[in-house]
Amino acid sequence: MIKKLVVVFIAVFAIQSYAQEGTSSPYSFYGIGSLKFKGTVENRSMGGLSVYIDSVHVNLRNPASYAGNNLELWGYESRPVKFTVGGSYSSTNLKSATDTGKASSTTFDYLALSVPVGKFGFGFGLLPYTAVGYRLESLNANGAIENRFRGEGGLNKAFLGVGYQISKALSIGIDAHYNFGNLQNSVIEFQYDDQDVPLQYQTRENNRSDLSGLNFNIGLYYQTKLNESLEFVSSATFTPKSNLTSSNERLFSTIFVNANEDEIVVNQIQTDLEALGLLETELTLPSKFSFGAGIGKPRKWFVGAEYTGQQTSAFSNPLYSSSATAYEDASSIALGGFFIPQYNAFNGYLKRAVYRAGVRFEKTGLLLNEESIQEFGISFGVGLPVGEISSFSNANIGLEIGQRGTTNNNLIQENFINLQLSLSLNDRWFMKRKYN
């Protein structure tokens, strides 16, 4: 039954991820799109906190999590193979100083597998890194459409990592990420005659960038007993600065826009980007680091905090630039935790559930019209047991309510609700056979 459920889950979100953009945020217009959260529903339900690592959940943010201690329940002989897949739905209310609007998106978030091999552990998977999805219009002094902007696409990550358990308390790991994807955007400039009647033909500019590149993520994880019941954990990750190669093209078209908003091309010309030195460019992916710590009682409760910093001020994109757009170093603070009433309860299904909550504060690194774009979110979630108690598999549901941006200086404020759903499944692949 679980295997059938996984197949259906993957199929639904794979279809949705290709059918719709992974975001509906106007702020995905800038840079290489809106950054997607690199983590599981379990992490997002705790305000984005990824400090805690255990033997039954995949941690996408710290490759040291691929290693770990074997389970007591299995006689300390092995630990489970971990599989996880997740997706989300987002509903956003958009607000400017003069208008309001609504947008929504459904997206595939991640697919990953972690396999233990002695003191080593290996992980691999696929997840989106950034997403572009917007449709914006600007008006002229007479209230008519002056420009129409559209964008779609994004950057994806395929990753392969290894972790090693140096001691019972300390693990280290490294991920290699192959980044790939494309960004597409267009802008239509509408022209009018003296009576403010639209001209028959309009001008459209189309841009496309195909991106690829490699980067790495290094992680450390430490855990120790403070006494018989309390445990202290801490983690750190570092992603060095890297480059993306961008192959670009730009088209200018004369178009006719009919009553159904269809854009019919009359003629077009391709820009010689090679002559401008823009046919192939390099984009910088800024360095990033995180550090966090927490305390808790194993299989009962946990609380922690995590700080993440990114040198976003080093980002640049030669193909797209604007005097109104700048970048500053980004940072975020996450606070959260979980509670389990009774993890091994045989009666009372909800006693075995994991209840999560958290809050996050983020400076995105984007500066528009000299306004720093900030983000805030408060989240809740529950992990519901699936299958036998000994499998430790669960279905996770998360809810986040938050706000991004501001209405100052002609900008847009987003009030969003994110609903996340994932499956976290475990199985025992490697078992020592015993004979009497």
C-alpha positions as CSV (number, residue, x, y, z in Angstrom):
1,M,0.0,0.0,0.0
2,I,2.8,2.4,0.9
3,K,4.6,1.7,-2.4
4,K,1.4,2.5,-4.4
5,L,1.0,5.7,-2.3
6,V,4.5,6.8,-3.1
7,V,4.1,6.3,-6.9
8,V,0.9,8.3,-6.9
9,F,2.5,11.1,-4.8
10,I,5.5,11.4,-7.1
11,A,3.3,11.3,-10.2
12,V,1.0,14.1,-9.0
13,F,3.8,16.5,-8.0
14,A,5.9,15.7,-11.0
15,I,3.0,16.7,-13.3
16,Q,2.3,19.8,-11.2
17,S,5.9,20.9,-11.3
18,Y,6.0,20.9,-15.1
19,A,2.5,22.3,-15.5
20,Q,3.0,25.4,-13.3
21,E,5.7,27.7,-12.2
22,G,7.2,27.0,-8.8
23,T,6.4,30.5,-7.6
24,S,4.0,33.3,-8.1
25,S,6.1,36.0,-6.5
26,P,6.8,39.3,-8.3
27,Y,10.2,39.2,-6.6
28,S,11.2,36.2,-8.7
29,F,11.7,38.9,-11.5
30,Y,15.1,39.7,-10.0
31,G,18.4,37.8,-10.1
32,I,17.9,34.1,-10.9
33,G,14.5,33.9,-9.3
34,S,13.2,33.4,-5.8
35,L,15.3,31.0,-3.7
36,K,13.5,27.9,-2.8
37,F,13.9,26.5,0.7
38,K,16.4,23.6,0.7
39,G,14.9,21.4,3.3
40,T,12.1,19.0,4.1
41,V,8.6,19.6,5.3
42,E,9.8,18.6,8.8
43,N,12.4,21.4,8.7
44,R,9.9,24.0,7.3
45,S,7.4,23.1,10.0
46,M,10.0,24.2,12.6
47,G,10.6,27.6,11.1
48,G,13.3,26.2,8.7
49,L,15.3,24.7,11.6
50,S,17.6,22.0,10.3
51,V,19.8,21.5,13.3
52,Y,18.2,18.2,14.5
53,I,19.3,15.0,12.8
54,D,17.9,11.5,13.5
55,S,18.0,8.0,12.1
56,V,14.6,8.1,10.4
57,H,14.4,11.4,8.5
58,V,16.5,12.7,5.6
59,N,18.2,16.1,6.2
60,L,18.8,17.9,2.9
61,R,20.8,20.7,4.4
62,N,23.6,19.0,6.2
63,P,25.4,16.1,4.4
64,A,26.9,14.9,7.7
65,S,23.4,13.5,8.4
66,Y,24.0,10.7,5.9
67,A,26.2,9.1,8.6
68,G,24.9,8.3,12.1
69,N,24.4,5.8,14.9
70,N,22.7,2.4,14.3
71,L,19.3,1.8,15.9
72,E,19.0,0.2,19.3
73,L,15.7,-1.5,18.2
74,W,17.8,-3.3,15.5
75,G,20.5,-4.4,17.9
76,Y,22.8,-1.6,16.9
77,E,23.4,-3.6,13.7
78,S,22.2,-1.1,11.1
79,R,20.1,1.9,10.5
80,P,17.3,2.4,7.9
81,V,17.5,3.4,4.3
82,K,15.6,6.7,4.2
83,F,13.4,7.9,1.3
84,T,11.5,11.2,1.2
85,V,9.5,13.1,-1.3
86,G,7.6,16.4,-0.9
87,G,5.6,19.1,-2.5
88,S,3.7,22.3,-1.6
89,Y,0.9,24.6,-2.5
90,S,1.2,28.4,-2.0
91,S,-1.6,31.0,-2.0
92,T,-0.5,34.7,-2.0
93,N,-2.3,38.0,-1.5
94,L,-0.4,40.8,-3.3
95,K,-0.7,44.4,-2.1
96,S,0.7,47.6,-3.5
97,A,0.0,51.2,-2.4
98,T,-2.8,51.4,-5.0
99,D,-4.0,47.9,-5.8
100,T,-4.4,44.3,-4.6
101,G,-4.3,40.9,-6.3
102,K,-4.1,37.1,-5.8
103,A,-1.8,34.4,-7.0
104,S,-1.1,30.7,-6.3
105,S,1.3,28.0,-7.3
106,T,1.8,24.2,-6.8
107,T,5.3,22.8,-6.9
108,F,7.4,19.7,-6.4
109,D,9.9,20.4,-3.7
110,Y,12.3,17.5,-3.4
111,L,13.0,13.8,-3.9
112,A,15.9,12.2,-2.0
113,L,17.3,8.9,-0.8
114,S,19.9,8.2,2.0
115,V,21.6,4.8,2.2
116,P,23.8,3.7,5.2
117,V,27.0,1.7,4.6
118,G,28.8,1.1,7.9
119,K,30.3,4.3,9.2
120,F,29.6,5.9,5.8
121,G,26.3,7.1,4.4
122,F,25.3,8.2,0.9
123,G,22.6,10.6,-0.2
124,F,21.3,11.7,-3.6
125,G,18.3,13.4,-5.0
126,L,16.7,16.3,-6.9
127,L,15.2,19.6,-5.8
128,P,14.5,23.1,-7.2
129,Y,17.0,25.8,-6.1
130,T,15.2,28.9,-7.5
131,A,11.9,29.5,-9.2
132,V,10.7,32.2,-11.6
133,G,7.0,32.9,-12.2
134,Y,5.4,36.3,-12.5
135,R,3.1,38.4,-14.7
136,L,3.3,42.1,-14.0
137,E,2.0,45.2,-15.7
138,S,2.9,48.9,-15.4
139,L,0.6,51.7,-16.3
140,N,1.2,55.0,-17.9
141,A,0.0,58.4,-16.7
142,N,-3.4,57.8,-18.4
143,G,-3.9,54.5,-16.6
144,A,-3.4,52.3,-19.7
145,I,-0.9,49.4,-19.9
146,E,2.6,50.6,-20.6
147,N,4.6,47.4,-20.1
148,R,3.7,43.8,-19.5
149,F,6.3,41.5,-17.9
150,R,6.3,37.8,-17.8
151,G,8.7,35.2,-16.5
152,E,9.1,31.5,-15.9
153,G,11.7,28.8,-15.3
154,G,14.2,28.3,-12.5
155,L,17.3,26.5,-11.4
156,N,17.3,22.9,-10.2
157,K,19.9,20.9,-8.2
158,A,20.8,17.2,-8.6
159,F,23.0,16.3,-5.7
160,L,25.2,13.4,-4.5
161,G,26.7,13.3,-1.1
162,V,28.7,11.2,1.4
163,G,28.9,11.4,5.2
164,Y,31.3,9.7,7.6
165,Q,31.0,9.1,11.3
166,I,34.3,10.2,12.9
167,S,33.1,9.2,16.4
168,K,29.8,8.4,18.1
169,A,29.4,12.1,18.7
170,L,30.8,13.7,15.5
171,S,30.0,13.3,11.8
172,I,31.2,15.1,8.7
173,G,29.9,15.2,5.1
174,I,30.1,16.8,1.7
175,D,27.5,17.2,-1.1
176,A,28.2,17.9,-4.8
177,H,25.5,19.8,-6.5
178,Y,25.0,20.0,-10.2
179,N,22.9,23.1,-11.0
180,F,20.9,23.3,-14.2
181,G,17.8,25.0,-15.7
182,N,16.7,28.0,-17.6
183,L,15.2,31.4,-17.1
184,Q,12.8,32.9,-19.6
185,N,11.3,36.4,-19.5
186,S,9.6,38.8,-21.9
187,V,8.5,42.4,-21.8
188,I,5.9,44.0,-24.2
189,E,5.9,47.8,-24.7
190,F,2.5,49.1,-25.6
191,Q,2.3,52.2,-27.9
192,Y,-0.8,54.5,-28.3
193,D,-1.9,57.1,-30.8
194,D,-2.9,60.7,-29.9
195,Q,-6.4,59.5,-28.8
196,D,-4.9,56.9,-26.5
197,V,-6.0,54.0,-28.8
198,P,-3.5,51.1,-28.9
199,L,-1.5,50.8,-32.1
200,Q,-2.0,47.8,-34.2
201,Y,1.5,46.4,-33.5
202,Q,3.5,46.3,-30.3
203,T,7.1,45.5,-29.5
204,R,8.2,42.5,-27.5
205,E,11.6,41.6,-26.1
206,N,12.3,37.9,-25.2
207,N,15.3,36.7,-23.2
208,R,16.4,33.1,-22.3
209,S,19.3,32.0,-20.2
210,D,20.3,28.3,-20.0
211,L,22.3,27.8,-16.8
212,S,24.6,25.1,-15.5
213,G,27.4,24.8,-12.9
214,L,28.8,22.8,-10.0
215,N,29.1,23.7,-6.3
216,F,29.7,21.9,-3.0
217,N,28.3,21.9,0.5
218,I,30.3,20.8,3.6
219,G,28.7,19.9,6.9
220,L,29.5,19.0,10.5
221,Y,27.2,17.5,13.1
222,Y,27.9,17.0,16.8
223,Q,25.7,15.4,19.5
224,T,26.4,14.5,23.1
225,K,24.5,13.5,26.3
226,L,24.3,16.2,29.0
227,N,22.8,13.7,31.4
228,E,20.7,10.6,31.4
229,S,17.8,12.3,29.7
230,L,19.0,15.5,27.9
231,E,21.0,15.7,24.7
232,F,22.8,18.6,23.1
233,V,23.3,18.9,19.3
234,S,25.0,21.4,17.1
235,S,25.6,21.6,13.3
236,A,27.4,23.8,10.8
237,T,27.5,23.9,7.1
238,F,29.5,25.9,4.5
239,T,28.9,26.4,0.8
240,P,31.9,28.1,-1.0
241,K,31.3,30.6,-3.7
242,S,30.9,29.2,-7.2
243,N,30.0,30.2,-10.7
244,L,27.2,29.4,-13.1
245,T,27.7,29.4,-16.9
246,S,24.8,31.1,-18.7
247,S,24.2,30.7,-22.4
248,N,22.0,33.5,-23.5
249,E,19.7,34.6,-26.4
250,R,17.6,37.7,-27.0
251,L,14.8,38.3,-29.6
252,F,13.0,41.4,-30.5
253,S,9.6,40.9,-32.1
254,T,6.8,42.9,-33.7
255,I,3.6,41.4,-32.4
256,F,-0.2,41.7,-32.7
257,V,-2.1,41.2,-29.5
258,N,-5.7,40.0,-30.1
259,A,-8.8,40.2,-27.9
260,N,-7.9,36.9,-26.3
261,E,-4.4,38.3,-25.2
262,D,-2.7,36.0,-27.8
263,E,0.6,37.4,-29.0
264,I,0.9,36.8,-32.7
265,V,4.4,37.4,-34.1
266,V,4.6,39.5,-37.3
267,N,8.4,39.5,-37.6
268,Q,11.4,39.1,-35.3
269,I,15.1,39.6,-35.2
270,Q,17.7,38.0,-33.0
271,T,20.2,40.2,-31.2
272,D,23.9,39.6,-31.8
273,L,24.9,39.0,-28.2
274,E,28.3,37.7,-29.1
275,A,29.2,41.2,-30.4
276,L,28.1,42.6,-27.1
277,G,30.0,40.0,-25.1
278,L,26.8,38.6,-23.6
279,L,26.4,35.3,-25.6
280,E,27.9,33.4,-22.7
281,T,28.3,34.9,-19.3
282,E,29.1,33.9,-15.7
283,L,26.9,34.4,-12.7
284,T,28.3,34.1,-9.2
285,L,26.5,31.9,-6.6
286,P,27.5,33.5,-3.3
287,S,29.1,31.6,-0.4
288,K,26.7,30.5,2.4
289,F,27.2,29.3,5.9
290,S,24.9,28.2,8.8
291,F,25.4,27.4,12.4
292,G,22.8,26.1,15.0
293,A,22.4,24.3,18.2
294,G,19.6,22.8,20.3
295,I,18.7,20.7,23.3
296,G,16.1,18.1,23.9
297,K,15.1,14.7,25.2
298,P,15.5,12.0,22.5
299,R,12.2,10.8,21.0
300,K,10.3,13.2,23.2
301,W,11.0,16.9,22.6
302,F,13.6,19.3,21.1
303,V,14.1,23.1,20.8
304,G,16.8,24.9,18.8
305,A,18.0,27.9,16.9
306,E,19.9,28.4,13.7
307,Y,21.6,31.3,11.9
308,T,22.3,31.4,8.2
309,G,24.3,34.0,6.3
310,Q,24.9,34.4,2.6
311,Q,27.2,36.8,0.8
312,T,24.5,37.9,-1.7
313,S,26.2,41.3,-2.2
314,A,28.7,39.4,-4.4
315,F,25.9,38.3,-6.9
316,S,25.9,39.8,-10.4
317,N,24.2,39.1,-13.7
318,P,25.7,40.9,-16.6
319,L,22.7,40.2,-18.9
320,Y,20.1,41.9,-16.6
321,S,20.9,45.0,-14.7
322,S,18.9,47.9,-13.3
323,S,19.8,51.0,-11.4
324,A,16.9,50.4,-9.0
325,T,18.2,46.9,-8.1
326,A,21.0,46.1,-5.8
327,Y,22.1,43.2,-3.5
328,E,23.2,43.1,0.1
329,D,24.3,40.2,2.3
330,A,21.4,38.0,3.2
331,S,20.7,36.4,6.6
332,S,18.0,34.4,8.4
333,I,17.3,33.3,12.0
334,A,15.2,30.2,12.7
335,L,13.7,29.1,16.0
336,G,11.7,25.9,16.4
337,G,11.2,22.5,17.8
338,F,9.0,19.4,18.2
339,F,7.1,17.3,20.7
340,I,6.2,13.6,20.7
341,P,3.7,12.5,23.4
342,Q,4.7,8.8,23.4
343,Y,6.7,7.6,20.4
344,N,6.2,3.8,21.2
345,A,2.5,3.9,22.2
346,F,0.5,0.9,21.0
347,N,-2.8,2.5,21.6
348,G,-3.7,6.2,20.8
349,Y,-2.5,6.8,17.3
350,L,-2.0,10.6,17.9
351,K,0.3,9.9,20.8
352,R,2.9,8.7,18.3
353,A,2.6,11.8,16.1
354,V,5.3,14.5,16.0
355,Y,4.0,18.0,16.6
356,R,6.3,20.8,15.2
357,A,6.3,24.6,15.4
358,G,8.7,27.4,14.6
359,V,9.3,31.0,13.4
360,R,11.8,32.6,11.1
361,F,13.1,36.1,10.3
362,E,14.9,36.6,7.0
363,K,16.7,39.4,5.1
364,T,16.5,38.2,1.5
365,G,19.5,40.1,0.2
366,L,17.4,42.0,-2.4
367,L,17.5,45.9,-2.4
368,L,14.8,47.6,-4.5
369,N,14.4,51.3,-4.6
370,E,16.7,51.4,-1.6
371,E,14.3,49.2,0.4
372,S,15.6,46.0,2.0
373,I,13.2,43.1,1.2
374,Q,12.5,41.3,4.4
375,E,10.5,38.1,5.0
376,F,8.8,36.6,8.1
377,G,7.1,33.2,8.6
378,I,5.5,31.3,11.4
379,S,4.9,27.6,10.9
380,F,3.2,24.5,12.3
381,G,3.3,20.9,11.4
382,V,2.5,17.3,12.3
383,G,4.2,14.0,11.4
384,L,1.7,11.1,11.2
385,P,2.9,7.5,11.6
386,V,2.5,5.3,8.5
387,G,2.7,1.5,8.5
388,E,4.2,-0.6,11.3
389,I,5.6,1.1,14.5
390,S,9.0,-0.5,13.8
391,S,9.2,1.2,10.3
392,F,9.2,4.8,11.7
393,S,7.7,5.9,8.4
394,N,5.4,9.0,8.4
395,A,3.4,11.4,6.4
396,N,4.2,15.1,7.2
397,I,1.9,18.0,6.9
398,G,3.1,21.6,7.3
399,L,1.5,25.0,7.3
400,E,3.4,28.3,7.1
401,I,1.9,31.8,7.3
402,G,4.1,34.8,6.4
403,Q,4.9,38.1,4.8
404,R,7.4,39.2,2.2
405,G,8.2,42.7,1.0
406,T,6.7,46.1,1.6
407,T,4.4,48.7,0.0
408,N,6.9,51.5,0.5
409,N,8.5,53.1,-2.6
410,N,6.0,51.6,-5.1
411,L,6.9,48.0,-4.1
412,I,4.7,45.0,-3.4
413,Q,3.9,43.3,-0.2
414,E,3.1,39.5,-0.2
415,N,1.0,37.8,2.5
416,F,1.3,34.1,1.9
417,I,0.0,30.8,3.1
418,N,2.1,27.7,2.3
419,L,0.8,24.2,2.7
420,Q,3.4,21.4,2.5
421,L,3.0,17.6,2.3
422,S,5.6,14.9,2.3
423,L,6.3,11.2,2.8
424,S,9.2,10.0,4.9
425,L,9.7,6.3,4.4
426,N,12.2,3.9,6.0
427,D,13.2,0.4,5.2
428,R,15.9,-2.1,6.3
429,W,17.9,-3.2,3.3
430,F,21.0,-4.7,5.0
431,M,20.3,-7.3,7.7
432,K,22.6,-9.8,9.3
433,R,21.1,-13.3,9.2
434,K,21.3,-15.3,12.4
435,Y,21.0,-19.1,12.6
436,N,20.6,-21.2,15.7
